Amino acid sequence: MKYSPMSIIERFCQKHPNFGIPNLMMYVIGGNILVYLLVMMSPNNNFLYALYFNWDLILQGQVWRLITYIFIPPTWSLFSFLISLYFYYIIAKILEMAWGTAKFSFYYFFGVILTTLYGIIISLAMDASYVGISSYYLNLSLFFAYATLFPDNIVLLFFIIPIKMKYLALFDGILFIAGILSNPFPLNLFPLVPILNYLIFCYGDLRYAIKGNVSFNKMKYSKSASHFRQETRKTEKQQSNAPYRHKCAVCGRTDAEYPHLQFRYCSKCAGYHCFCEDHINNHIHFTE
């Protein structure tokens, strides 16, 4: 069995299904709303300054700054603020349903840890106490994870314009590129930190999607049950020479890595998609 960061995380989540915080993103959003309201009601920005990541002040005992920076709102425009929180909630809710609470919590916690480590390293390297880190790019990276799992799912941009997630993820990528190009080195490396977190958790799904082993938009399918069974057998035959026969379309686990895990095909999905026993009854159905 090959060991990788993702396989270690998957095994941890299997052994500790109660790990994490259910509806974690609701607490993050609630913190954002609370900070937004308090700042709007504050005659000055002293309260906000007490939340920023500041390495010198952390060393002086203000350890809460290691966490509170994630609750600083991404924007102070009320409309943009509400739109951002709405999308964060929807994307995070579906990811938690697909991954499970343990894996989603691990994704977010690990992203916070990487972001904090980046802030510490850059503060020491630049001999600066404040380097301006936030949860902005970590939250945006949720769009990449969602688009990797469900690229053809449609969301309503501004509650009006229907757009597929894979195109929204491309726009998301432009924001990351803009952050890299608009800041001086090494501060411009900040957007790469959530990208690293995303690749650790989603590299397998991304690789198989690119290769076509897990394709969400190119598989030929029929709505009839007989054709579904025929195509399922055809898929299994085509995979007979692969290192595995079954791979879960949600978590990426295979029967080669987990020989005792049961796999099934979902007849309610458009196409013929395989799921493990943990996700056969707990996944978002694929649609045209």
Helices and strands as residue ranges (DSSP letters): H 5-15, H 24-41, H 46-49, H 55-59, H 65-68, G 69-71, H 78-99, H 101-126, H 136-149, E 154-157, E 161-164, H 165-182, G 187-189, H 192-211, H 225-238, G 239-241, E 263-265, E 274-276
